[in-house]
Amino acid sequence: MHYIREPTSPPEPPIVFEDFLRVDIRIGRIVSADPFPEARKPAVKLNIDFGPGIGIKRSSAQITEHYAMKDLTGRLVAAVVNLPLRQIGKFMSEVLTLGFPDENGSVVLFEPDRPVPLGSRLF
């Protein structure tokens, strides 16, 4: 399965609304960001707090082009929290942090434009 698509690719085939509801996208706050030198592509290891209902989860994100690790702590991010675990090298990623590709294909993180409670679900 490929997560990255061309920025201007056509939409995927239609799905039913119930399929959309199965994708659990939540807001979390990055509590720490660490280097991930073992990754094949430049990446960062994130610990993201989704609040009391979900807790802190780990994610690997290829976000080194636009974000310095020191600037990531405290940021709100959106992530899919109900995908299977994914082994990335020796690191186990628990959630998929969401972003959009810029004109060069580098990831720009998705975040709300106003504060929302940790663990809030996208609808």
N, C-alpha and C positions, 0 to 999 in steps of 0.2 A: 504494500500500500504506500502510495506517495502522498505526502502531506503538502508539498509545495507544487503549485501550479503557476503557469504563466500569469502575470498580473492582468492581462486583458483577455484571458481565455473565455470562451462562451460558458454559460451556466451549465451546471450538471443537470441531468434529466430530472423532471419533477418527482417529488416525494409526497407522501401523504403527511398530514399534519402530525399524526401520531408518531411518525419517524422522527420529526423534529423534536417532539417532546422527550424522546428517549435520550437526546444529547443534552447532558447536564453541564451547562456552562455557568460557572460561578466567579465571583469577584474575590480576590485574595490580596493580601499585602505581602510584598517581598520582605522577609525578615533577615535574610542573608544571601549573599552572592559570592561564589567562590570560583577560582579558575578551574578549567577543565582541560588541562593540557593533553590528556589521553584521547580526546575526541578527534575523529578524522577531520572534521571541519571546525573552525574556531567556535567555541561554545562556552557557556557559563552554567555552573550548577546553581540552581535556585532552591531556597527553602521558602515556601509560600504559606502564610497563615490564612486559612479560610474560615476562621472563627470556630466556636465551640462545637457546631454540628459536624464538621469535617476535620478540623485540626490542621496541623502543619503537614504539607506534602512536598515532595521533591520533584523537580523538573530540570531537564537539560534544555537550554534554549540557545539557538544560534543568533545571538543579538549583539555580538561584539563590535559590529560596524558602527552602530549609533549610540551604544550605551557603555559607559565605564562602570566597572563593578562597584566602585565607591558611590555612584549615583543611583544605583538600583534599590538599595535598602530603603524601605518606606513607601515605595511606589505601589499603586494599585494596578493589578493586572487581571485579565480574564483568562480562564483556563477551563478545559474540558476535564471534569473530575471523575467521569465514569468509563474511561477507556481501560483496557487491560494494561497491566504493568508492561513497561518496555525496557529491555536491557540495552543500554548504550555503553559499550565497552564494559568496564567494571561497575558502572553506575546504573542503578535501577530508577527509571523515571516513573513517577506515579500519576502525573497529570500532564496534559498538553497545553502549554502556555500559548496563547493566541496572539497573532500579529498579522500585519498586511505587508506585502512586498512593496518597497519603494520602486522608483524607476529603474534602479540597478539590480533589483531582486533582493536587497538587504531587508531584514525584518524590522518593521516598525511596530512596537507593542500596541495592543489595543487596551485602552483604559477609559472609564467613564469620565465625562467632563465635569461631574460633580461628585462629592463623596457619597458613597453608599455603604450600608453595613457589610462587614465581611461575611462571606457566604451567600450573599444575595444571588439569586438565580436569574439568568437572562430569560426573558420571555418576549 
